């Protein structure tokens, strides 16, 4: 999957996770990785997106608890 805009990414994550409340920091981290020129040549699946988003979300929650 390739994304041109962050709104496209939000739509996919919202549909996959079945929630409207996405964490902004985790979403921004995921977007920065996806939009990096280094990663443009890789094909990403929905499963990869969900896994990386949840990893970013856990990291943000851990930072909040420290």
MOUR-V751622 format. One line per field, one symbol per residue. psi: psi as a letter, one per 20 degrees, with the letter a starting at -180 (. if undefined). burial: + if it has 24 or more other C-alpha atoms within 12 Angstrom, else -. A space follows every 10 residues. Layout:
# MOUR-V751622
psi = ???
burial = ???
This chain:
# MOUR-V751622
psi = pqphqhhggg ggggggilqi nqpgggghgg ghghiphhjh iqpprhgggg ghghgggggh hghhi.
burial = --+-----++ -++------- -++--++-++ +--+------ --------++ -+++-++--- ------
